[in-house]
Amino acid sequence: MPRNTRRITASIFCAALLAACAAGSPDPATGKAAIVAPYPPPPQRAEIPPPAPTANSLWQGGHWSWQGSKYVWVHGTYIERPAPTANWMPGYWEEGAGGWIWTEGHWET
């Protein structure tokens, strides 16, 4: 096989592999596709939340989101507590066998 053909084939293979990582596989807990990134996210950004709009509001801090080929910062926002005893469990990135996997934040009662 000519050298250029091998390079092109290798490039196509790498692009397909990265696309597969970005798509992820279904998360058994939620049934949603898991978000997998090939490298860790940048350091967390510091955010100063504005005053809460209501007494029932909880600040959900910002996080890095994988957008297929790079991380993009998602700013924090206020969310409404669904029940007085509900606790917010923030989302997080965790290194796994196939790359860095995002676990979405959720409420626990």
Short mmCIF file of the C-alpha atoms (twelve columns), coordinates in Angstrom:
data_MODEL
# 
_entry.id   MODEL 
# 
loop_
_atom_site.group_PDB 
_atom_site.id 
_atom_site.type_symbol 
_atom_site.label_atom_id 
_atom_site.label_alt_id 
_atom_site.label_comp_id 
_atom_site.label_asym_id 
_atom_site.label_seq_id 
_atom_site.Cartn_x 
_atom_site.Cartn_y 
_atom_site.Cartn_z 
_atom_site.pdbx_PDB_model_num 
ATOM 1   C CA . MET A 1   0.000   0.000  0.000  1 
ATOM 2   C CA . PRO A 2   1.449   3.429  -0.898 1 
ATOM 3   C CA . ARG A 3   2.568   5.601  2.003  1 
ATOM 4   C CA . ASN A 4   -0.020  8.358  1.351  1 
ATOM 5   C CA . THR A 5   -2.843  5.825  1.273  1 
ATOM 6   C CA . ARG A 6   -1.754  4.475  4.675  1 
ATOM 7   C CA . ARG A 7   -1.752  8.001  6.123  1 
ATOM 8   C CA . ILE A 8   -5.227  8.728  4.789  1 
ATOM 9   C CA . THR A 9   -6.526  5.388  6.064  1 
ATOM 10  C CA . ALA A 10  -5.006  6.044  9.497  1 
ATOM 11  C CA . SER A 11  -6.507  9.564  9.547  1 
ATOM 12  C CA . ILE A 12  -9.970  8.253  8.675  1 
ATOM 13  C CA . PHE A 13  -9.667  5.586  11.369 1 
ATOM 14  C CA . CYS A 14  -8.654  8.169  14.005 1 
ATOM 15  C CA . ALA A 15  -11.515 10.487 13.031 1 
ATOM 16  C CA . ALA A 16  -14.003 7.618  13.281 1 
ATOM 17  C CA . LEU A 17  -12.600 6.615  16.666 1 
ATOM 18  C CA . LEU A 18  -12.936 10.173 18.026 1 
ATOM 19  C CA . ALA A 19  -16.495 10.406 16.701 1 
ATOM 20  C CA . ALA A 20  -17.350 7.150  18.461 1 
ATOM 21  C CA . CYS A 21  -15.911 8.489  21.715 1 
ATOM 22  C CA . ALA A 22  -17.970 11.655 21.463 1 
ATOM 23  C CA . ALA A 23  -21.192 9.742  20.819 1 
ATOM 24  C CA . GLY A 24  -20.754 7.413  23.780 1 
ATOM 25  C CA . SER A 25  -22.829 4.402  24.659 1 
ATOM 26  C CA . PRO A 26  -26.082 4.193  26.615 1 
ATOM 27  C CA . ASP A 27  -25.804 4.760  30.355 1 
ATOM 28  C CA . PRO A 28  -27.535 1.811  32.066 1 
ATOM 29  C CA . ALA A 29  -28.804 4.035  34.910 1 
ATOM 30  C CA . THR A 30  -30.528 6.643  32.739 1 
ATOM 31  C CA . GLY A 31  -30.846 5.000  29.324 1 
ATOM 32  C CA . LYS A 32  -29.318 8.151  27.776 1 
ATOM 33  C CA . ALA A 33  -26.161 8.087  25.695 1 
ATOM 34  C CA . ALA A 34  -23.121 8.624  27.914 1 
ATOM 35  C CA . ILE A 35  -20.943 11.593 27.005 1 
ATOM 36  C CA . VAL A 36  -17.332 10.473 26.642 1 
ATOM 37  C CA . ALA A 37  -14.379 12.774 25.970 1 
ATOM 38  C CA . PRO A 38  -10.891 11.583 24.972 1 
ATOM 39  C CA . TYR A 39  -9.068  13.824 27.463 1 
ATOM 40  C CA . PRO A 40  -9.880  15.472 30.830 1 
ATOM 41  C CA . PRO A 41  -11.772 18.759 31.087 1 
ATOM 42  C CA . PRO A 42  -9.986  22.031 31.900 1 
ATOM 43  C CA . PRO A 43  -9.963  23.212 35.532 1 
ATOM 44  C CA . GLN A 44  -13.318 24.235 36.963 1 
ATOM 45  C CA . ARG A 45  -14.094 27.957 36.629 1 
ATOM 46  C CA . ALA A 46  -14.988 30.036 39.659 1 
ATOM 47  C CA . GLU A 47  -18.446 31.596 39.493 1 
ATOM 48  C CA . ILE A 48  -20.106 34.070 41.827 1 
ATOM 49  C CA . PRO A 49  -23.836 33.387 41.757 1 
ATOM 50  C CA . PRO A 50  -26.195 36.348 41.591 1 
ATOM 51  C CA . PRO A 51  -28.872 36.711 44.290 1 
ATOM 52  C CA . ALA A 52  -31.350 33.823 44.260 1 
ATOM 53  C CA . PRO A 53  -34.654 34.605 42.507 1 
ATOM 54  C CA . THR A 54  -36.685 32.700 45.143 1 
ATOM 55  C CA . ALA A 55  -36.137 31.108 48.551 1 
ATOM 56  C CA . ASN A 56  -36.638 27.689 46.908 1 
ATOM 57  C CA . SER A 57  -33.871 28.266 44.333 1 
ATOM 58  C CA . LEU A 58  -30.561 26.399 44.419 1 
ATOM 59  C CA . TRP A 59  -27.431 27.430 42.510 1 
ATOM 60  C CA . GLN A 60  -26.294 24.774 40.047 1 
ATOM 61  C CA . GLY A 61  -22.650 25.612 39.345 1 
ATOM 62  C CA . GLY A 62  -21.266 25.703 35.823 1 
ATOM 63  C CA . HIS A 63  -19.400 22.812 34.222 1 
ATOM 64  C CA . TRP A 64  -17.435 21.832 31.137 1 
ATOM 65  C CA . SER A 65  -19.457 20.131 28.398 1 
ATOM 66  C CA . TRP A 66  -17.896 18.007 25.637 1 
ATOM 67  C CA . GLN A 67  -19.052 19.227 22.212 1 
ATOM 68  C CA . GLY A 68  -17.654 16.564 19.883 1 
ATOM 69  C CA . SER A 69  -14.128 17.964 19.516 1 
ATOM 70  C CA . LYS A 70  -13.639 20.373 22.426 1 
ATOM 71  C CA . TYR A 71  -14.899 21.394 25.846 1 
ATOM 72  C CA . VAL A 72  -17.307 24.334 26.143 1 
ATOM 73  C CA . TRP A 73  -18.131 26.059 29.436 1 
ATOM 74  C CA . VAL A 74  -21.795 25.909 30.510 1 
ATOM 75  C CA . HIS A 75  -22.549 28.735 32.966 1 
ATOM 76  C CA . GLY A 76  -24.243 27.999 36.265 1 
ATOM 77  C CA . THR A 77  -27.900 28.716 36.793 1 
ATOM 78  C CA . TYR A 78  -30.553 28.602 39.495 1 
ATOM 79  C CA . ILE A 79  -32.832 25.567 39.629 1 
ATOM 80  C CA . GLU A 80  -35.965 25.057 41.720 1 
ATOM 81  C CA . ARG A 81  -35.898 22.438 44.470 1 
ATOM 82  C CA . PRO A 82  -38.628 19.864 43.618 1 
ATOM 83  C CA . ALA A 83  -39.273 18.991 47.286 1 
ATOM 84  C CA . PRO A 84  -38.179 20.537 50.597 1 
ATOM 85  C CA . THR A 85  -35.952 17.540 51.399 1 
ATOM 86  C CA . ALA A 86  -34.409 17.158 47.919 1 
ATOM 87  C CA . ASN A 87  -30.629 17.478 47.668 1 
ATOM 88  C CA . TRP A 88  -28.808 18.386 44.454 1 
ATOM 89  C CA . MET A 89  -25.992 16.026 43.451 1 
ATOM 90  C CA . PRO A 90  -23.816 17.968 40.967 1 
ATOM 91  C CA . GLY A 91  -22.629 16.446 37.715 1 
ATOM 92  C CA . TYR A 92  -18.999 15.403 37.374 1 
ATOM 93  C CA . TRP A 93  -16.374 14.071 34.969 1 
ATOM 94  C CA . GLU A 94  -14.752 10.739 35.809 1 
ATOM 95  C CA . GLU A 95  -12.000 8.890  33.994 1 
ATOM 96  C CA . GLY A 96  -13.171 5.544  32.609 1 
ATOM 97  C CA . ALA A 97  -11.793 2.823  30.346 1 
ATOM 98  C CA . GLY A 98  -12.887 4.613  27.164 1 
ATOM 99  C CA . GLY A 99  -12.053 8.204  28.177 1 
ATOM 100 C CA . TRP A 100 -13.609 10.842 30.429 1 
ATOM 101 C CA . ILE A 101 -17.287 10.175 31.179 1 
ATOM 102 C CA . TRP A 102 -19.811 12.846 32.225 1 
ATOM 103 C CA . THR A 103 -22.365 11.956 34.909 1 
ATOM 104 C CA . GLU A 104 -25.284 14.380 34.865 1 
ATOM 105 C CA . GLY A 105 -26.347 16.139 38.071 1 
ATOM 106 C CA . HIS A 106 -29.604 15.018 39.664 1 
ATOM 107 C CA . TRP A 107 -31.901 15.429 42.646 1 
ATOM 108 C CA . GLU A 108 -31.919 12.922 45.509 1 
ATOM 109 C CA . THR A 109 -34.621 12.764 48.162 1 
# 
